[in-house]
């Protein structure tokens, strides 16, 4: 049963990663009424987040994998960025919920050494 819970926690981590990209993209498309700016932020924001995650955060493929405190800082900035993007897009409750799910997921990963 604990094995199932651990696997579900890893699934939640993956879904949170996708949620960050969706949140940043959503923010980019609602931040302005100017279509070129919407396209730049709505597509460029997630692309920037993807590049950062690929370089520093990807589990098995990061070019410069971070560990320890540096990894914690990366995750707080990255996942916090998703939550902040939702709040800045006018979605306070989903932004707070996103942050809460991340914190719970991070605590469980720490406890379970994932």
C-alpha positions in Angstrom: 0.0 0.0 0.0 2.9 2.4 0.8 4.4 1.6 -2.6 1.2 2.7 -4.3 1.2 5.9 -2.3 4.8 6.6 -3.2 4.1 6.0 -6.9 1.0 8.3 -6.7 3.2 11.0 -5.2 5.6 10.7 -8.1 2.6 11.0 -10.5 1.5 14.1 -8.6 5.0 15.6 -9.1 4.8 15.0 -12.8 1.3 16.5 -13.0 2.6 19.5 -11.0 5.4 19.9 -13.6 2.8 20.0 -16.3 0.7 22.4 -14.2 3.5 24.9 -14.0 3.7 25.0 -17.8 0.0 25.4 -18.2 -0.2 28.1 -15.5 2.6 30.1 -17.0 1.1 29.7 -20.5 -2.4 30.8 -19.2 -0.9 33.8 -17.5 0.9 34.8 -20.7 -2.3 34.7 -22.7 -4.4 36.7 -20.2 -1.9 39.3 -19.1 -2.5 41.7 -22.0 -4.9 42.4 -24.7 -2.1 42.9 -27.2 -1.9 39.8 -29.3 1.8 39.8 -30.2 2.5 40.2 -26.4 0.1 37.4 -25.6 1.8 35.1 -28.1 5.3 36.0 -26.8 4.4 35.5 -23.1 1.9 32.7 -23.6 4.4 30.6 -25.6 7.7 32.0 -24.5 7.0 31.8 -20.8 6.5 28.0 -20.8 9.4 27.6 -23.2 11.7 29.5 -20.8 10.4 27.3 -17.9 11.0 24.1 -20.0 14.6 25.2 -20.7 15.3 25.9 -17.1 13.9 22.6 -16.0 15.7 20.7 -18.8 19.0 22.3 -17.8 18.8 22.0 -14.0 15.8 19.9 -12.8 15.0 17.0 -15.1 15.3 13.8 -13.1 17.6 11.8 -15.4 18.5 14.2 -18.2 19.5 17.5 -16.7 22.6 19.0 -18.2 23.6 20.5 -14.8 21.6 18.5 -12.2 21.1 20.3 -8.9 21.1 18.5 -5.6 20.6 19.4 -2.0 19.8 23.0 -1.1 20.2 24.2 -4.7 17.6 21.7 -5.8 15.2 22.9 -3.1 15.7 26.5 -4.3 15.1 25.5 -7.9 11.9 23.7 -7.1 10.5 26.5 -4.9 11.2 29.0 -7.7 9.9 26.8 -10.4 6.7 25.5 -8.8 6.3 28.8 -7.0 6.4 30.4 -10.4 3.5 28.3 -11.5 1.5 29.3 -8.4 2.4 33.0 -8.8 1.5 32.9 -12.5 -2.0 31.7 -11.5 -2.4 34.4 -8.9 -1.2 37.1 -11.3 -3.7 35.8 -13.9 -6.5 36.5 -11.4 -6.9 32.9 -10.2 -6.1 33.3 -6.4 -7.8 30.1 -5.2 -6.2 27.8 -7.8 -2.8 29.5 -7.2 -3.0 28.8 -3.5 -4.2 25.3 -4.1 -1.4 24.6 -6.5 1.2 25.9 -3.9 -0.4 23.7 -1.2 -0.3 20.6 -3.3 3.3 21.3 -4.1 4.3 21.7 -0.5 2.5 18.5 0.5 4.1 16.7 -2.4 7.6 18.0 -1.5 7.2 17.0 2.1 6.1 13.5 1.1 9.1 13.2 -1.3 11.4 14.2 1.5 9.9 11.8 4.0 9.9 9.0 1.5 13.3 9.9 0.2 12.1 10.1 -3.4 
